[in-house]
Amino acid sequence: MANNGEDNNVSLTGSDHDDDDGVVELDDDTSSSGDGDLNDAGDFDPETNVASLMSITGCSASEATFLLEAAGGDLVMASQLYEDEHRLRQRASRPPPRAVARGDRREALVHRPLPLPFNLLGMPFTLAARLVHLTFSLVNAASRRILPGPVHRMFCRFFSLLAPRARAEDPVTAAAEFITGFSSKYGERSPKWELTGWEAAAQKSQQNGVFLFIYLHSERHRDSDAFCRETLCSPPFVNYLNATFVSWGGDIRSPEAYRLAMRLNVVRYPYCGLLAFGGAGTRLIFHTEGKVRPEALAELLQRSLTEHGGILWEERLLREQRENDRRLREEQDADYERSLEADRVKALERQEREAEAARREAQERQKREEAEARQAAAELEREQESERLQARRREKKMLLGDEVSESDGETGVIRVRFPSGETEQRRFRMADTYSRVVDWVESLDCNEHVSFSLATTYPRRVLKTVDHGSSTLAELQFEKQTALVIVEEDM
């Protein structure tokens, strides 16, 4: 429905577009299509006139479009509007008067008008600037009617290249300015506007499973002020809006809101709409253009929510399904990682067990080898010791010669008892030395001792070779029958 200035007249998307369900996808190419677009009014050629106004005034593309829209496509009037607005901004940006102290009083330094001679001197420059603006306007109008279309557009683009480019505006900054201005003018009892760009707000609404309510504000349209005061700030409508939707508002003087208005093919203001989803899949569900009463707008919003709320449930189900699938994949990946970790732990434990078994086996093998080596060394030592004993016995036997008899003078029998219980005896001359007795004991096969001494039984005397080796048996008071025992000495 087209708005004719009455409160109830609204325009629904379903009646203005060909979609059967009243839902329109937002495309970047839709900003220049649709009946009733301001871009088709009269001789208003948006591309050429915007470029011309930018080249004349040095304003940005969004400002040029807004000024031409406000001037009804009249390039000269749009230039004059820019000049008036620029002059007002300059006056508002002037610093306040400064005070300086002079003696005991303070005087205010204010910006006073220049004297008349200086005004007369500056008048030619003012007239020249106005003449240049007028010349550009006339040249643009003449070139549009005389030159071919491609040549005229190239001419306009040449002048647009000479114009300074406007800085990109931060959507959050623009949203903050809109919220601050709206609250200061219409009070704090207002919709809960999102402090983001509309695309971020659409993403948030999709995450919350609700539609995004958008409001595009135009300060120059006559119904905007009344619509904000009577509809948007109506307490029942504010409560309904804040409880049902995510809300975003913007002034079309900002690039963010202006680009959205071009994409939505906005014809009249104030403009309200419902958007579904975010990103490339954003769709326009419902919109109104013009002034609407709060109860009527709430009824239309509720009707749209009832008719098209199913896509939110579908999206929510799809999002939940995607979330479940993602969670399932994560759980499967986690199970797989845990399985891999368990396998790695088992492999590591198996390697540690094998390494420990190999280490113990190596230690046992080393111990066996060392024991075998010690045993072999001991066996060799015993063999060598046995060989030394045998060699010593043969040597001692050769030195002793034959045993003496009783007829060989004064003799005596010496009997030696070994620890094993064996006893041996031999007859010696009493003039023989004690060392000869020791040599006889060392020559006996039953003697396994290398270092030893002999001791008498009673009275007990230990006879060491080092002390008594050169003493004779008579000197040691050996008798005809003398018993001796083996006393082993430490090596």
C-alpha positions as CSV (number, residue, x, y, z in Angstrom):
1,M,0.0,0.0,0.0
2,A,1.4,3.4,-0.9
3,N,1.4,6.1,1.8
4,N,-0.8,9.1,1.1
5,G,0.0,11.1,4.3
6,E,-2.7,9.3,6.5
7,D,-1.6,7.4,9.6
8,N,-2.9,4.0,8.4
9,N,-1.5,4.0,4.9
10,V,1.5,1.7,4.7
11,S,3.4,-0.2,2.0
12,L,4.1,-3.9,2.4
13,T,6.8,-5.7,0.7
14,G,4.5,-8.5,-0.4
15,S,2.4,-6.1,-2.4
16,D,5.3,-4.3,-4.1
17,H,7.4,-7.4,-5.2
18,D,6.8,-10.5,-7.2
19,D,7.7,-13.1,-4.4
20,D,4.8,-15.3,-3.5
21,D,5.5,-15.2,0.2
22,G,6.2,-11.5,0.5
23,V,9.9,-12.0,1.2
24,V,12.6,-10.3,-0.8
25,E,16.3,-11.1,-0.8
26,L,18.6,-8.1,-0.5
27,D,20.9,-7.7,-3.5
28,D,23.4,-5.0,-4.2
29,D,21.9,-4.6,-7.6
30,T,18.4,-3.6,-6.3
31,S,19.4,-0.1,-5.4
32,S,18.6,1.2,-8.9
33,S,15.4,-0.8,-9.6
34,G,11.7,-0.6,-8.7
35,D,8.9,1.7,-9.6
36,G,8.5,4.9,-7.7
37,D,12.2,5.2,-7.1
38,L,13.4,8.8,-6.7
39,N,16.2,8.1,-9.1
40,D,13.6,8.1,-12.0
41,A,11.9,11.4,-11.1
42,G,12.0,13.9,-14.0
43,D,15.5,14.6,-15.4
44,F,17.2,13.5,-12.2
45,D,20.1,11.3,-13.6
46,P,21.7,10.0,-10.3
47,E,25.1,9.1,-11.8
48,T,25.8,12.3,-13.7
49,N,24.2,14.8,-11.2
50,V,26.0,13.2,-8.2
51,A,29.3,13.4,-10.0
52,S,28.7,17.0,-11.0
53,L,27.7,18.1,-7.5
54,M,30.8,16.3,-6.1
55,S,33.0,18.1,-8.6
56,I,31.5,21.5,-7.8
57,T,31.3,21.3,-4.0
58,G,33.9,18.7,-3.1
59,C,31.3,16.8,-1.0
60,S,31.1,13.0,-0.7
61,A,28.9,10.8,-2.8
62,S,26.4,10.2,0.0
63,E,26.1,14.0,0.8
64,A,25.7,14.7,-3.0
65,T,22.9,12.2,-3.3
66,F,21.1,13.5,-0.2
67,L,21.3,17.1,-1.3
68,L,20.0,16.2,-4.8
69,E,17.2,14.2,-3.3
70,A,16.2,17.2,-1.0
71,A,16.4,19.6,-4.0
72,G,14.3,17.4,-6.2
73,G,17.1,16.8,-8.7
74,D,17.9,20.5,-9.2
75,L,21.7,20.8,-9.3
76,V,21.8,24.5,-8.7
77,M,19.5,24.3,-5.7
78,A,21.5,21.4,-4.3
79,S,24.7,23.4,-4.6
80,Q,23.0,26.3,-2.7
81,L,21.9,23.9,0.0
82,Y,25.4,22.6,0.4
83,E,26.8,26.1,0.6
84,D,24.2,27.1,3.3
85,E,24.8,24.0,5.3
86,H,28.6,24.5,5.1
87,R,28.3,28.1,6.3
88,L,26.2,27.0,9.3
89,R,28.8,24.4,10.2
90,Q,31.5,26.9,10.0
91,R,29.6,29.2,12.4
92,A,29.0,26.4,14.8
93,S,32.6,25.3,14.8
94,R,33.9,28.8,15.8
95,P,35.7,28.8,19.2
96,P,34.0,30.6,22.1
97,P,35.2,34.1,23.1
98,R,38.5,34.1,25.1
99,A,39.1,36.4,28.1
100,V,42.5,38.0,28.8
101,A,43.5,39.9,31.9
102,R,44.4,43.6,31.6
103,G,45.3,45.2,34.9
104,D,42.5,44.5,37.4
105,R,39.8,43.7,34.9
106,R,39.2,41.1,32.2
107,E,38.1,41.8,28.7
108,A,36.4,39.3,26.3
109,L,38.0,38.8,22.9
110,V,35.1,38.2,20.5
111,H,35.1,37.7,16.8
112,R,33.7,41.0,15.5
113,P,32.6,41.6,11.9
114,L,35.3,43.0,9.7
115,P,35.1,46.7,9.0
116,L,33.3,47.8,5.8
117,P,36.5,48.3,3.7
118,F,37.6,44.7,4.3
119,N,34.1,43.5,3.4
120,L,34.3,45.4,0.1
121,L,37.7,43.9,-0.6
122,G,36.4,40.4,0.0
123,M,33.2,40.8,-2.1
124,P,34.9,40.1,-5.5
125,F,36.1,36.7,-4.2
126,T,32.6,35.8,-2.9
127,L,31.0,36.8,-6.3
128,A,33.7,34.9,-8.1
129,A,33.0,31.7,-6.1
130,R,29.3,32.0,-6.8
131,L,30.0,32.6,-10.4
132,V,32.2,29.5,-10.6
133,H,29.5,27.4,-9.0
134,L,26.9,28.7,-11.4
135,T,29.3,28.1,-14.4
136,F,29.8,24.5,-13.4
137,S,26.0,24.1,-13.1
138,L,25.3,25.6,-16.5
139,V,28.1,23.6,-18.1
140,N,26.8,20.4,-16.6
141,A,23.2,21.2,-17.8
142,A,24.4,22.1,-21.3
143,S,26.7,19.1,-21.6
144,R,23.9,16.8,-20.6
145,R,21.7,18.1,-23.4
146,I,24.4,18.6,-26.1
147,L,27.0,16.0,-25.6
148,P,26.3,12.2,-26.1
149,G,25.6,10.3,-22.9
150,P,29.0,8.5,-22.7
151,V,30.9,11.7,-23.3
152,H,28.8,13.5,-20.7
153,R,29.4,10.8,-18.1
154,M,33.1,10.8,-18.8
155,F,33.1,14.6,-18.4
156,C,31.4,14.2,-15.0
157,R,33.7,11.5,-13.9
158,F,36.7,13.7,-14.7
159,F,35.4,16.4,-12.3
160,S,34.5,13.7,-9.7
161,L,38.1,12.6,-9.7
162,L,39.1,16.1,-8.8
163,A,36.9,16.1,-5.8
164,P,38.3,14.9,-2.4
165,R,37.1,11.5,-1.3
166,A,35.1,11.3,1.9
167,R,36.6,9.2,4.7
168,A,35.0,5.9,5.4
169,E,32.7,6.1,8.4
170,D,32.8,3.6,11.2
171,P,29.3,1.9,11.6
172,V,29.6,1.8,15.3
173,T,30.4,5.6,15.4
174,A,27.4,6.3,13.2
175,A,25.2,4.1,15.4
176,A,26.4,5.9,18.5
177,E,25.7,9.3,17.0
178,F,22.2,8.2,15.9
179,I,21.4,6.8,19.4
180,T,22.7,9.9,21.1
181,G,20.8,12.3,18.9
182,F,17.6,10.2,19.1
183,S,17.7,10.0,22.9
184,S,18.5,13.7,23.3
185,K,15.6,14.7,21.1
186,Y,12.9,12.1,21.9
187,G,13.9,11.0,25.4
188,E,15.3,7.8,26.9
189,R,12.0,5.9,26.6
190,S,12.8,4.6,23.1
191,P,13.6,1.4,21.3
192,K,16.8,-0.4,22.4
193,W,18.9,0.4,19.3
194,E,21.9,-1.8,18.6
195,L,25.3,0.0,18.9
196,T,26.6,-1.6,15.7
197,G,26.1,-1.5,12.0
198,W,23.0,-3.1,10.6
199,E,24.8,-6.1,9.2
200,A,26.2,-6.9,12.7
201,A,22.7,-6.4,14.1
202,A,21.3,-8.8,11.6
203,Q,23.9,-11.4,12.6
204,K,22.9,-10.9,16.3
205,S,19.2,-11.2,15.5
206,Q,19.9,-14.5,13.6
207,Q,21.9,-15.8,16.5
208,N,19.0,-14.9,18.9
209,G,16.4,-16.5,16.5
210,V,14.4,-13.2,16.0
211,F,13.8,-10.7,13.2
212,L,15.7,-7.4,13.0
213,F,13.6,-4.3,13.1
214,I,15.2,-1.4,11.2
215,Y,14.3,2.2,11.2
216,L,15.7,4.7,8.6
217,H,15.4,8.3,9.7
218,S,15.3,11.3,7.4
219,E,15.4,14.6,9.3
220,R,14.1,16.6,6.3
221,H,10.9,14.6,5.9
222,R,7.9,16.2,7.6
223,D,6.5,13.0,9.1
224,S,9.8,11.8,10.7
225,D,9.5,13.9,13.9
226,A,5.9,13.0,14.6
227,F,6.5,9.3,13.8
228,C,9.4,9.2,16.3
229,R,7.5,10.9,19.0
230,E,4.1,9.3,18.6
231,T,5.0,5.8,17.3
232,L,8.6,4.8,18.0
233,C,8.5,6.3,21.5
234,S,5.1,5.0,22.5
235,P,5.6,3.0,25.7
236,P,3.4,0.0,24.7
237,F,5.1,-0.1,21.3
238,V,8.6,0.3,22.8
239,N,7.9,-2.6,25.2
240,Y,6.6,-4.8,22.4
241,L,9.5,-4.0,20.1
242,N,12.2,-4.6,22.8
243,A,10.6,-7.9,23.8
244,T,10.1,-9.2,20.3
245,F,12.9,-8.0,18.0
246,V,16.4,-6.8,17.8
247,S,16.3,-3.1,16.8
248,W,18.6,-1.0,14.7
249,G,18.2,2.6,13.6
250,G,20.1,4.9,11.3
251,D,20.1,8.4,9.8
252,I,20.3,8.3,6.0
253,R,22.8,11.1,6.2
254,S,25.3,8.5,7.3
255,P,26.8,6.2,4.7
256,E,25.7,3.0,6.5
257,A,22.0,3.9,6.6
258,Y,22.2,5.5,3.1
259,R,23.5,2.4,1.5
260,L,20.9,0.3,3.2
261,A,18.2,2.6,2.0
262,M,19.5,2.3,-1.6
263,R,19.5,-1.5,-1.3
264,L,15.9,-1.5,0.0
265,N,14.7,0.9,-2.7
266,V,13.3,3.3,-0.1
267,V,10.9,5.9,-1.7
268,R,9.4,7.6,1.4
269,Y,10.3,8.2,5.0
270,P,10.0,7.4,7.8
271,Y,10.9,3.8,6.8
272,C,10.5,0.7,9.0
273,G,11.2,-2.9,8.0
274,L,11.9,-6.5,9.3
275,L,15.0,-8.3,8.1
276,A,15.7,-12.0,8.5
277,F,19.1,-13.6,8.7
278,G,22.5,-12.0,8.3
279,G,25.3,-11.9,5.7
280,A,24.6,-12.8,2.1
281,G,21.3,-14.5,3.0
282,T,19.7,-11.4,4.5
283,R,16.0,-11.0,3.4
284,L,13.5,-8.3,3.7
285,I,10.3,-9.7,5.4
286,F,8.1,-6.6,5.8
287,H,8.4,-2.8,5.5
288,T,6.3,0.4,5.9
289,E,6.9,3.8,4.4
290,G,5.4,6.9,5.9
291,K,3.7,7.7,9.3
292,V,1.9,4.8,11.0
293,R,0.2,4.7,14.4
294,P,1.9,2.6,17.0
295,E,-0.9,0.1,17.4
296,A,-1.2,-0.3,13.6
297,L,2.5,-0.8,13.3
298,A,2.6,-3.3,16.1
299,E,-0.3,-5.2,14.5
300,L,1.5,-5.3,11.1
301,L,4.7,-6.5,12.8
302,Q,2.9,-9.2,14.7
303,R,1.1,-10.3,11.5
304,S,4.5,-10.5,9.7
305,L,5.9,-12.4,12.6
306,T,3.0,-14.9,12.5
307,E,3.1,-15.4,8.7
308,H,6.9,-15.6,8.3
309,G,8.0,-16.7,11.8
310,G,8.3,-20.2,10.4
311,I,11.5,-19.4,8.6
312,L,13.0,-18.4,12.0
313,W,12.1,-21.8,13.3
314,E,13.5,-23.5,10.2
315,E,16.7,-21.5,10.6
316,R,16.8,-22.3,14.3
317,L,16.3,-26.0,13.5
318,L,19.0,-25.8,10.8
319,R,21.3,-24.0,13.2
320,E,20.6,-26.5,15.9
321,Q,21.2,-29.3,13.5
322,R,24.5,-27.7,12.4
323,E,25.4,-27.2,16.0
324,N,24.5,-30.8,16.8
325,D,26.5,-32.0,13.8
326,R,29.4,-29.8,14.8
327,R,29.2,-31.1,18.4
328,L,29.0,-34.6,17.1
329,R,32.0,-34.1,14.9
330,E,33.9,-32.6,17.8
331,E,32.9,-35.5,20.0
332,Q,33.9,-38.0,17.3
333,D,37.2,-36.1,16.8
334,A,37.7,-36.0,20.6
335,D,37.0,-39.7,20.8
336,Y,39.4,-40.3,18.0
337,E,42.0,-38.1,19.6
338,R,41.5,-40.0,22.9
339,S,41.8,-43.3,21.1
340,L,45.0,-42.1,19.5
341,E,46.2,-40.8,22.8
342,A,45.4,-44.2,24.4
343,D,47.2,-46.0,21.6
344,R,50.2,-43.7,22.0
345,V,50.2,-44.3,25.8
346,K,50.0,-48.0,25.3
347,A,52.7,-47.9,22.7
348,L,54.8,-45.8,25.0
349,E,54.2,-48.1,28.0
350,R,55.0,-51.1,25.8
351,Q,58.2,-49.5,24.7
352,E,59.1,-48.6,28.3
353,R,58.4,-52.2,29.3
354,E,60.5,-53.6,26.5
355,A,63.2,-51.1,27.3
356,E,63.1,-52.1,31.0
357,A,63.1,-55.8,30.1
358,A,66.0,-55.2,27.7
359,R,67.8,-53.2,30.4
360,R,67.2,-56.0,33.1
361,E,68.3,-58.6,30.6
362,A,71.4,-56.7,29.8
363,Q,72.1,-56.2,33.5
364,E,71.6,-59.9,34.2
365,R,73.7,-60.8,31.2
366,Q,76.4,-58.5,32.5
367,K,76.2,-60.0,35.9
368,R,76.4,-63.5,34.5
369,E,79.4,-62.5,32.3
370,E,81.1,-60.9,35.3
371,A,80.4,-63.9,37.5
372,E,81.6,-66.2,34.8
373,A,84.7,-64.0,34.4
374,R,85.3,-64.1,38.1
375,Q,84.7,-67.8,38.2
376,A,87.1,-68.2,35.4
377,A,89.6,-66.0,37.0
378,A,89.3,-67.9,40.3
379,E,89.6,-71.2,38.5
380,L,92.6,-69.9,36.7
381,E,94.0,-68.7,40.0
382,R,93.4,-72.0,41.6
383,E,95.0,-73.8,38.7
384,Q,98.0,-71.5,38.9
385,E,98.1,-71.8,42.7
386,S,97.9,-75.6,42.3
387,E,100.7,-75.6,39.8
388,R,102.8,-73.4,42.1
389,L,102.1,-75.8,45.0
390,Q,103.1,-78.8,42.9
391,A,106.2,-77.0,41.7
392,R,107.1,-76.0,45.3
393,R,106.5,-79.6,46.5
394,R,108.7,-81.0,43.9
395,E,111.3,-78.4,44.7
396,K,111.1,-79.1,48.5
397,K,111.2,-82.9,48.0
398,M,114.4,-82.6,45.9
399,L,116.0,-80.4,48.6
400,L,115.0,-82.7,51.5
401,G,116.4,-85.9,50.0
402,D,116.0,-89.2,51.8
403,E,114.7,-89.5,55.4
404,V,117.4,-90.2,58.0
405,S,117.5,-93.3,60.2
406,E,117.9,-93.8,63.9
407,S,121.6,-94.8,63.4
408,D,122.4,-91.4,61.9
409,G,123.1,-89.9,65.3
410,E,120.9,-88.0,67.6
411,T,117.5,-87.9,65.8
412,G,113.9,-87.3,66.6
413,V,110.5,-87.9,65.0
414,I,108.3,-85.0,64.2
415,R,104.6,-85.7,63.7
416,V,102.4,-83.0,62.0
417,R,98.6,-83.0,62.2
418,F,96.7,-81.1,59.5
419,P,93.3,-79.4,59.9
420,S,91.7,-82.2,57.8
421,G,92.8,-84.7,60.4
422,E,95.6,-86.2,58.4
423,T,98.9,-86.7,60.1
424,E,102.4,-87.1,58.6
425,Q,105.7,-87.8,60.4
426,R,109.4,-87.8,59.5
427,R,112.7,-88.3,61.3
428,F,115.1,-85.4,61.5
429,R,118.5,-84.9,63.1
430,M,118.4,-82.7,66.1
431,A,121.0,-80.6,64.4
432,D,118.7,-79.8,61.5
433,T,117.2,-76.3,61.4
434,Y,113.5,-75.5,61.8
435,S,113.3,-74.3,58.2
436,R,114.0,-77.9,57.1
437,V,111.0,-79.1,59.0
438,V,108.9,-76.4,57.3
439,D,110.3,-77.4,53.9
440,W,109.2,-81.0,54.6
441,V,105.6,-79.8,55.5
442,E,105.4,-77.8,52.3
443,S,106.5,-80.8,50.2
444,L,103.6,-82.9,51.5
445,D,100.7,-83.5,49.1
446,C,98.1,-83.1,51.8
447,N,99.3,-79.6,52.6
448,E,97.1,-77.1,50.8
449,H,98.3,-74.1,52.8
450,V,100.6,-71.5,51.2
451,S,101.3,-69.4,54.3
452,F,101.3,-71.2,57.6
453,S,103.3,-71.7,60.8
454,L,103.8,-74.7,63.1
455,A,102.9,-74.9,66.8
456,T,103.7,-77.3,69.5
457,T,100.8,-78.8,71.3
458,Y,102.0,-78.6,74.9
459,P,103.1,-76.3,76.0
460,R,101.8,-74.4,73.0
461,R,104.3,-72.5,71.0
462,V,103.8,-70.9,67.6
463,L,107.1,-71.3,65.7
464,K,107.3,-68.7,62.9
465,T,109.8,-69.3,60.2
466,V,110.9,-65.7,60.2
467,D,111.8,-66.0,63.8
468,H,113.0,-69.6,64.2
469,G,113.9,-70.7,60.7
470,S,117.7,-70.8,61.4
471,S,117.3,-72.4,64.9
472,T,118.1,-76.1,65.3
473,L,115.7,-78.6,66.6
474,A,117.8,-79.1,69.7
475,E,117.8,-75.3,70.3
476,L,114.0,-75.3,70.1
477,Q,114.0,-78.2,72.6
478,F,112.4,-80.7,70.3
479,E,112.2,-84.2,71.8
480,K,112.5,-87.7,70.4
481,Q,108.8,-87.5,69.7
482,T,107.4,-84.0,68.9
483,A,103.8,-83.3,67.8
484,L,103.1,-80.2,65.8
485,V,99.9,-78.7,64.3
486,I,99.3,-76.4,61.3
487,V,98.5,-72.8,62.1
488,E,97.2,-70.9,59.0
489,E,98.4,-67.4,58.6
490,D,96.6,-64.5,56.9
491,M,97.9,-63.6,53.5
